[in-house]
């Protein structure tokens, strides 16, 4: 499965962006998907994840209440709606996926994911 992340850009603090992760194959519907982010000079960290079923989601404390992850299986797409953006949200955002069974939550560790997109840069100005 190849993943293509897009939607990054420059936005002022308090603004919104919507990131998209589009997969190359229908098997994407059998995958849990997560967004990770990496700020300059920092480790890549978990931001949000969604289960294969789309029912179970998880968020890092730093983005909870501001970011929403969703998926559209017909379009092979997982989106990350980011609202109330802060300068500390500035990072390269990566989507990642792994094949899972239907009922489990998506894993939260980057080492759990087999497939990665190329990243999209989000810059939030103060």
N, C-alpha and C positions, 0 to 999 in steps of 0.2 A: 504494500500500500504506500503510495506517495502522497504526502500532505503538502498543501500550499496555503500558507498563512498570508493574510492581507488585511488592510484596513488601518494600519498605523498612520501616524502623522503628528503634526504639531498642534497642540491645543492649549488654551489658557486654563489655569487652575479653575476648577468648578465646572469645566466643560465635559463633554461626552465624546466617546468614540465607540465604534462597534467593529470588533475584529471578527474575521471569518477564517475558518479552516476547512478547505475543500479537499476531499480525498479522491483518489483516482479510480478506486474500485468499489463495487457494491458491497464487498466484504467489510467495508467500514462500518456497516450496520451491526456487525458482530463485535465491535470494538468499544471499550471504554476510552474516553478522550479527556485529556487534561490540557490546561494552559499553564506554562511555566514562564517565568520572567527572569532576566538577568540584567541588573544595573551595572554600570561601569565599575570595574574593580571589585565586584561582589560575586558570590556564588549564585548559580541558577537556583531559583526557589519556586516552590509550588504556589499557584494562584487560585485555580479553580479546576474542578473535574466533574464529569458527568458519566453516569453508568451507561452500559450498553442499552439498557431499556429506556434511558432518558428520565427515569423516575427519581433516581438518587443523585443528588448533587452535593458537592463539598467545596468549601471556600477557606482560604487562609484568613486568619483573624484580621489581617491588615486590609482586606478587600470586602469583607462580609458586610452586606447591607448596601454596597455601592456597585458591585459587579454581579452580573447574572449570566450564567452559562446555559445554553440551550442547544438542541440539535434538531435538524430537519432531515429525516432519513431519506425522504424522497429526493432531496437535493445533495445527499452525501456531505452535509455541511454541519459543522458545529460553530456556534457564534459565542462571542463574549461581549456583552454589553457593559460598557464601563461608564459610570456616571460619577459626578462629583469628584472628578480627577484631581489629584494632588501632585505637586512636584516630585514627591517621593515615589510616584507610580512610574516615573520615567525609567524605561528599560527596553530591551529587546524582548518581545513576547514570542514564545514558541508554543506551537501546539504539538501534542504527542498522543500516540494511541497504542493500545495493545488489545489483542483478542481476549475476551473474557466470556464467562458464562453469564446468562441473562440476569441473574438475581443478585449479583454481588456489587457492592459499591466500587467505584473506580479507585485504584490505588493512588496514594499521595506522593510516593517517592519517584524521583526522576529515573532511578535505576530500574524501575518496574516497567518502563515503556520501551517498546522495540522500534517504533516508527516515529520520526521527527520531521517537522516542517523546517523551513529555512529561517524563520524568524521575521518579525516585522517590528520596526522601531516606533515606539511611542514616546513622545517628548511633551512634557507638561511644563509650561512656563508659569512663573509666579507673578 
